[in-house]
Amino acid sequence: MSRRFLLLQFLFLFNLVNSQSPIAPVQIGTVINAELNEISGMDVSLTNEDILWCINDSGNKPILYGISKKGELKKRYYVRPVKNIDWEDLST
């Protein structure tokens, strides 16, 4: 593959990515539960789109929290036998 072809591919992909307008965030709820004081990861449930799964960061209990889109605590699962050491992200 020539360098010119690779450069054209790169420029095409660069223009494709940069041509899309960013989507502005929209607030849909507020988490006010005292247990969720340092959320470091959140993702939408694969089985119930009205539930958001979240975790707290390091130093908190090893718990996976299910909250509504309004921020209300709905479920709580203890993740055992692990420790919450620098939990930073969550994905389904």
DSSP file with accessible surface (Angstrom, degrees, kcal/mol):
  #  RESIDUE AA STRUCTURE BP1 BP2  ACC     N-H-->O    O-->H-N    N-H-->O    O-->H-N    TCO  KAPPA ALPHA  PHI   PSI    X-CA   Y-CA   Z-CA
    1    1 A M              0   0  172      0, 0.0     2,-0.1     0, 0.0     0, 0.0   0.000 360.0 360.0 360.0 134.3    0.0    0.0    0.0
    2    2 A S     >  -     0   0   68      1,-0.1     4,-2.0     4,-0.0     5,-0.2  -0.368 360.0-122.3 -78.5 158.7    1.4    3.4   -0.9
    3    3 A R  H  > S+     0   0  225      1,-0.2     4,-2.6     2,-0.2     5,-0.2   0.865 113.3  57.0 -65.2 -35.8    1.9    6.2    1.5
    4    4 A R  H  > S+     0   0  192      2,-0.2     4,-2.4     1,-0.2    -1,-0.2   0.920 106.4  48.6 -62.5 -43.3   -0.4    8.4   -0.6
    5    5 A F  H  > S+     0   0   95      2,-0.2     4,-2.4     1,-0.2    -2,-0.2   0.929 112.3  48.6 -63.3 -43.7   -3.2    5.9   -0.3
    6    6 A L  H  X S+     0   0   86     -4,-2.0     4,-2.5     2,-0.2    -2,-0.2   0.905 110.6  51.4 -62.8 -40.0   -2.8    5.6    3.5
    7    7 A L  H  X S+     0   0  100     -4,-2.6     4,-2.7     2,-0.2    -2,-0.2   0.925 109.8  49.5 -64.3 -42.0   -2.7    9.4    3.8
    8    8 A L  H  X S+     0   0   93     -4,-2.4     4,-2.3     2,-0.2    -2,-0.2   0.907 110.7  50.3 -63.9 -40.3   -6.0    9.7    1.8
    9    9 A Q  H  X S+     0   0   85     -4,-2.4     4,-2.5     2,-0.2     5,-0.2   0.930 111.5  48.7 -61.5 -44.9   -7.6    7.1    4.0
   10   10 A F  H  X S+     0   0  127     -4,-2.5     4,-2.9     1,-0.2    -2,-0.2   0.935 111.6  48.5 -61.2 -46.2   -6.4    9.0    7.1
   11   11 A L  H  X S+     0   0   74     -4,-2.7     4,-2.5     2,-0.2     5,-0.2   0.902 110.8  51.6 -63.8 -37.7   -7.8   12.3    5.8
   12   12 A F  H  X S+     0   0  134     -4,-2.3     4,-2.3    -5,-0.2    -2,-0.2   0.955 113.5  43.4 -62.9 -48.5  -11.1   10.7    4.9
   13   13 A L  H  X S+     0   0   97     -4,-2.5     4,-2.6     2,-0.2     5,-0.3   0.904 112.7  53.0 -65.0 -40.1  -11.5    9.2    8.4
   14   14 A F  H  X S+     0   0  106     -4,-2.9     4,-2.4    -5,-0.2    -1,-0.2   0.941 112.1  44.7 -61.0 -46.3  -10.4   12.4   10.0
   15   15 A N  H  X S+     0   0  102     -4,-2.5     4,-1.2    -5,-0.2    -1,-0.2   0.885 112.1  53.0 -66.3 -36.9  -12.9   14.5    8.1
   16   16 A L  H  < S+     0   0   82     -4,-2.3     4,-0.5    -5,-0.2     3,-0.4   0.951 113.3  42.4 -63.7 -46.6  -15.7   11.9    8.8
   17   17 A V  H >< S+     0   0   98     -4,-2.6     3,-0.8     1,-0.2    -2,-0.2   0.920 117.6  45.9 -67.0 -43.1  -15.1   12.0   12.5
   18   18 A N  H 3< S+     0   0   97     -4,-2.4    -1,-0.2    -5,-0.3    -2,-0.2   0.604 100.2  68.4 -80.6  -8.9  -14.7   15.8   12.7
   19   19 A S  T 3< S+     0   0   85     -4,-1.2     2,-0.3    -3,-0.4    -1,-0.2   0.662  80.5  91.8 -83.9 -14.5  -17.7   16.5   10.6
   20   20 A Q  S <  S-     0   0  138     -3,-0.8     3,-0.0    -4,-0.5    -4,-0.0  -0.634  79.6-124.2 -84.1 134.8  -20.2   15.3   13.2
   21   21 A S        -     0   0  107     -2,-0.3    -2,-0.1     1,-0.1    -1,-0.1  -0.569  29.9-111.3 -73.8 137.7  -21.5   17.8   15.6
   22   22 A P        -     0   0  124      0, 0.0     2,-0.5     0, 0.0    -1,-0.1  -0.380  28.9-120.5 -66.9 148.3  -21.0   16.9   19.3
   23   23 A I        -     0   0  161     -2,-0.0    -3,-0.0    -3,-0.0     0, 0.0  -0.806  24.3-127.6 -92.5 126.4  -24.1   16.1   21.2
   24   24 A A        -     0   0   73     -2,-0.5     2,-0.0     1,-0.1    -1,-0.0  -0.491  28.4-109.5 -73.0 138.0  -24.8   18.3   24.2
   25   25 A P        -     0   0  133      0, 0.0     2,-0.4     0, 0.0    -1,-0.1  -0.381  29.2-154.3 -65.9 148.1  -25.3   16.5   27.5
   26   26 A V        -     0   0  120     -2,-0.0     2,-0.4     0, 0.0     0, 0.0  -0.993  12.2-132.3-126.8 126.0  -28.8   16.6   28.9
   27   27 A Q        +     0   0  152     -2,-0.4     3,-0.1     1,-0.2     0, 0.0  -0.659  29.8 168.5 -78.4 125.8  -29.5   16.2   32.6
   28   28 A I        -     0   0   95     -2,-0.4     2,-0.3     1,-0.3    -1,-0.2   0.501  62.3 -11.6-113.3 -10.8  -32.3   13.7   33.2
   29   29 A G        -     0   0   29     42,-0.1     2,-0.4     2,-0.0    -1,-0.3  -0.979  58.7-117.0-172.1 176.4  -32.0   13.2   37.0
   30   30 A T        -     0   0   80     40,-1.5     2,-0.6    -2,-0.3    40,-0.0  -0.997  19.2-137.7-134.8 127.2  -30.0   13.9   40.1
   31   31 A V        +     0   0   50     -2,-0.4    41,-0.1     1,-0.1    40,-0.1  -0.753  31.3 163.1 -84.4 118.6  -28.4   11.2   42.3
   32   32 A I        +     0   0  148     -2,-0.6     2,-0.3    39,-0.6    -1,-0.1   0.308  28.7 123.7-119.8   7.5  -29.0   12.2   46.0
   33   33 A N    >   -     0   0   45     38,-0.4     3,-1.3     1,-0.1    -2,-0.0  -0.550  58.5-141.2 -73.5 129.7  -28.3    8.9   47.7
   34   34 A A  T 3  S+     0   0   90     -2,-0.3     3,-0.2     1,-0.3    -1,-0.1   0.772  99.3  62.9 -63.3 -27.0  -25.6    9.3   50.4
   35   35 A E  T 3  S+     0   0   66      1,-0.2     2,-1.1     2,-0.1    -1,-0.3   0.789  95.2  62.9 -67.7 -27.6  -24.1    5.9   49.5
   36   36 A L    <   +     0   0   13     -3,-1.3     3,-0.3     1,-0.2    -1,-0.2  -0.562  63.0 134.9 -98.8  70.7  -23.3    7.2   46.0
   37   37 A N  S    S+     0   0  111     -2,-1.1    -1,-0.2    -3,-0.2    -2,-0.1   0.515  74.0  27.6 -97.9  -7.1  -20.9    9.9   47.0
   38   38 A E  S    S-     0   0   90     -3,-0.2    19,-1.9    19,-0.1    -1,-0.2  -0.317  72.3-175.1-152.8  60.6  -18.1    9.2   44.4
   39   39 A I  E     +A   56   0A  60     -3,-0.3    17,-0.3    17,-0.2     3,-0.1  -0.415  10.2 168.8 -64.7 127.1  -19.6    7.6   41.2
   40   40 A S  E     +     0   0A  28     15,-2.4     2,-0.3     1,-0.3    -1,-0.2   0.424  61.9  27.2-120.5  -2.4  -16.7    6.7   38.9
   41   41 A G  E     +A   55   0A   7     14,-1.0    14,-1.7    48,-0.2     2,-0.3  -0.968  57.5 174.2-159.6 144.3  -18.5    4.6   36.3
   42   42 A M  E     +A   54   0A  81     48,-0.4     2,-0.3    -2,-0.3    12,-0.2  -0.991   2.6 168.2-152.7 142.9  -22.0    4.3   34.9
   43   43 A D  E     -A   53   0A  49     10,-2.2    10,-3.2    -2,-0.3     2,-0.2  -0.988  37.6-102.0-152.3 155.4  -23.7    2.3   32.1
   44   44 A V  E     -A   52   0A  60     -2,-0.3     8,-0.2     8,-0.2     5,-0.1  -0.558  45.4-104.9 -78.6 139.4  -27.2    1.5   31.0
   45   45 A S        -     0   0   11      6,-2.7     6,-0.1     3,-0.5    -1,-0.1  -0.321  17.1-142.0 -61.2 142.8  -28.6   -2.0   31.9
   46   46 A L  S    S+     0   0  142      1,-0.2     3,-0.2    -3,-0.1    -1,-0.1   0.725 101.0  37.3 -77.5 -21.7  -28.7   -4.5   29.0
   47   47 A T  S    S+     0   0  139      1,-0.3     2,-0.3     4,-0.1    -1,-0.2   0.599 125.6  30.9-107.4 -14.9  -32.0   -5.9   30.2
   48   48 A N    >   -     0   0   64      3,-0.2     3,-2.3     1,-0.1    -3,-0.5  -0.803  59.7-163.7-147.8 102.3  -33.8   -2.8   31.5
   49   49 A E  T 3  S+     0   0  137     -2,-0.3    -1,-0.1     1,-0.3    -3,-0.0   0.609  89.2  66.1 -66.7  -8.4  -33.1    0.5   29.9
   50   50 A D  T 3  S+     0   0   96     -6,-0.1    19,-0.7    18,-0.1     2,-0.5   0.487  91.0  77.9 -87.7  -3.9  -34.7    2.4   32.8
   51   51 A I  E <   - B   0  68A  12     -3,-2.3    -6,-2.7    17,-0.2     2,-0.5  -0.914  61.6-163.4-109.6 132.5  -31.8    1.2   35.1
   52   52 A L  E     -AB  44  67A  22     15,-3.2    15,-2.8    -2,-0.5     2,-0.4  -0.961  13.1-145.6-110.2 126.7  -28.4    2.7   35.2
   53   53 A W  E     +AB  43  66A  39    -10,-3.2   -10,-2.2    -2,-0.5     2,-0.3  -0.773  26.8 171.6 -91.1 136.7  -25.6    0.6   36.8
   54   54 A C  E     -AB  42  65A   0     11,-2.6    11,-2.8    -2,-0.4     2,-0.3  -0.957  19.4-156.1-143.8 161.0  -23.0    2.6   38.7
   55   55 A I  E     -A   41   0A   9    -14,-1.7   -15,-2.4    -2,-0.3   -14,-1.0  -0.951  18.1-125.7-132.6 153.4  -20.0    2.1   41.0
   56   56 A N  E     -A   39   0A   2      7,-0.5   -17,-0.2    -2,-0.3    31,-0.2  -0.629  34.8-107.5 -91.3 160.3  -18.2    4.2   43.5
   57   57 A D    >   -     0   0   22    -19,-1.9     3,-1.2    -2,-0.2    -1,-0.1  -0.103  58.6 -43.4 -80.1-177.6  -14.5    4.8   43.3
   58   58 A S  T 3  S+     0   0   50     29,-0.3    27,-0.2     1,-0.2    -1,-0.2   0.006 120.5  36.7 -49.6 144.4  -11.7    3.4   45.6
   59   59 A G  T 3  S+     0   0   73     25,-1.6    -1,-0.2     1,-0.4     2,-0.2   0.309  96.4 100.3  93.9  -8.7  -12.2    3.4   49.3
   60   60 A N  S <  S-     0   0   39     -3,-1.2    24,-0.4    24,-0.2    -1,-0.4  -0.566  85.2 -79.2-101.6 171.2  -15.9    2.5   49.1
   61   61 A K        -     0   0  134     -2,-0.2     2,-2.1     1,-0.1    -5,-0.3  -0.341  48.0-104.2 -67.9 151.0  -17.6   -0.8   49.5
   62   62 A P  S    S+     0   0   28      0, 0.0    17,-3.5     0, 0.0     2,-0.4  -0.501  70.6 142.9 -77.7  77.9  -17.6   -3.2   46.5
   63   63 A I  E     - C   0  78A   0     -2,-2.1     2,-0.6    15,-0.2    -7,-0.5  -0.961  46.1-148.7-125.4 137.7  -21.2   -2.6   45.5
   64   64 A L  E     - C   0  77A  46     13,-3.3    13,-2.7    -2,-0.4     2,-0.4  -0.916  25.1-155.4-100.4 121.6  -22.8   -2.4   42.1
   65   65 A Y  E     -BC  54  76A   7    -11,-2.8   -11,-2.6    -2,-0.6     2,-0.6  -0.859  10.3-155.8-105.2 136.4  -25.7    0.0   42.3
   66   66 A G  E     +BC  53  75A   0      9,-2.6     8,-3.3    -2,-0.4     9,-2.2  -0.945  22.8 176.1-107.6 119.2  -28.8    0.1   40.1
   67   67 A I  E     -BC  52  73A   2    -15,-2.8   -15,-3.2    -2,-0.6     6,-0.2  -0.885  29.2-114.0-121.5 156.4  -30.5    3.5   39.9
   68   68 A S  E >   -B   51   0A  14      4,-2.7     3,-1.9    -2,-0.3   -17,-0.2  -0.342  38.3-102.8 -76.7 168.5  -33.4    4.9   38.0
   69   69 A K  T 3  S+     0   0   78    -19,-0.7   -41,-0.1     1,-0.3    -1,-0.1   0.675 125.0  59.2 -68.6 -12.1  -32.8    7.6   35.3
   70   70 A K  T 3  S-     0   0  147    -41,-0.1   -40,-1.5     2,-0.1    -1,-0.3   0.502 124.4-104.5 -89.0  -9.0  -34.2   10.0   37.9
   71   71 A G  S <  S+     0   0    6     -3,-1.9   -39,-0.6     1,-0.3   -38,-0.4   0.510  71.4 143.4 100.9   6.7  -31.4    9.0   40.3
   72   72 A E        -     0   0  108    -41,-0.1    -4,-2.7   -40,-0.1     2,-0.3  -0.640  55.5-115.3 -84.6 134.7  -33.4    6.9   42.7
   73   73 A L  E     +C   67   0A  46     -2,-0.3    -6,-0.2    -6,-0.2     3,-0.1  -0.512  44.0 161.5 -68.4 124.8  -31.6    3.8   44.2
   74   74 A K  E     +     0   0A 119     -8,-3.3     2,-0.3     1,-0.4    -7,-0.2   0.696  59.0  14.5-114.7 -35.2  -33.4    0.6   42.9
   75   75 A K  E     -C   66   0A  86     -9,-2.2    -9,-2.6     2,-0.0    -1,-0.4  -0.974  52.4-165.1-144.8 156.9  -31.0   -2.2   43.4
   76   76 A R  E     -C   65   0A 103     -2,-0.3     2,-0.4   -11,-0.2   -11,-0.2  -0.965   6.6-175.8-146.5 123.5  -27.7   -3.0   45.2
   77   77 A Y  E     -C   64   0A 124    -13,-2.7   -13,-3.3    -2,-0.3     2,-0.4  -0.987  20.1-138.6-123.6 126.6  -25.4   -6.0   44.6
   78   78 A Y  E     -C   63   0A 108     -2,-0.4     2,-0.8   -15,-0.2   -15,-0.2  -0.687  14.4-143.1 -79.7 131.3  -22.3   -6.7   46.7
   79   79 A V    >   -     0   0   54    -17,-3.5     3,-0.6    -2,-0.4    -1,-0.0  -0.869  34.9-136.5 -97.2 105.9  -19.4   -7.8   44.5
   80   80 A R  T 3   +     0   0  180     -2,-0.8     3,-0.1     1,-0.3    -2,-0.0  -0.912  63.4   6.5-123.6 150.8  -17.6  -10.5   46.6
   81   81 A P  T 3  S+     0   0  133      0, 0.0    -1,-0.3     0, 0.0     2,-0.2  -0.497 104.7  93.5-100.7  54.4  -15.0  -11.5   47.4
   82   82 A V    <   -     0   0   72     -3,-0.6     2,-0.3   -20,-0.1    -3,-0.1  -0.668  62.8-130.0-106.3 164.0  -13.2   -8.5   45.9
   83   83 A K        -     0   0  165     -2,-0.2     2,-1.4   -22,-0.1   -22,-0.1  -0.822  25.3-114.2-108.2 151.6  -12.2   -5.1   47.2
   84   84 A N        +     0   0   11    -24,-0.4   -25,-1.6    -2,-0.3     2,-0.6  -0.706  47.6 165.8 -85.3  93.9  -12.9   -1.8   45.7
   85   85 A I        -     0   0  121     -2,-1.4    -2,-0.1   -27,-0.2   -28,-0.0  -0.924  69.9 -32.8-116.4 103.5   -9.4   -0.7   44.8
   86   86 A D  S    S-     0   0   97     -2,-0.6     2,-0.5     1,-0.2    -1,-0.1   0.873  73.5-174.2  56.4  47.0   -9.4    2.3   42.4
   87   87 A W        +     0   0   53      1,-0.2   -29,-0.3   -31,-0.2    -1,-0.2  -0.592  14.9 160.8 -69.7 122.7  -12.5    1.4   40.5
   88   88 A E        +     0   0   99     -2,-0.5     2,-0.3     1,-0.2    -1,-0.2   0.617  50.7  23.9-120.9 -19.8  -12.7    3.9   37.7
   89   89 A D        -     0   0  129    -48,-0.1     2,-0.3     2,-0.0    -1,-0.2  -0.967  51.1-161.0-150.7 162.6  -15.0    2.7   34.9
   90   90 A L        +     0   0   37     -2,-0.3   -48,-0.4   -48,-0.2     2,-0.3  -0.996  11.9 171.7-147.2 137.3  -17.9    0.4   34.2
   91   91 A S              0   0   94     -2,-0.3   -48,-0.1   -50,-0.1    -2,-0.0  -0.987 360.0 360.0-144.8 154.5  -19.3   -1.2   31.1
   92   92 A T              0   0   84     -2,-0.3   -48,-0.1   -48,-0.1   -47,-0.0  -0.616 360.0 360.0 -95.8 360.0  -21.9   -3.8   30.3
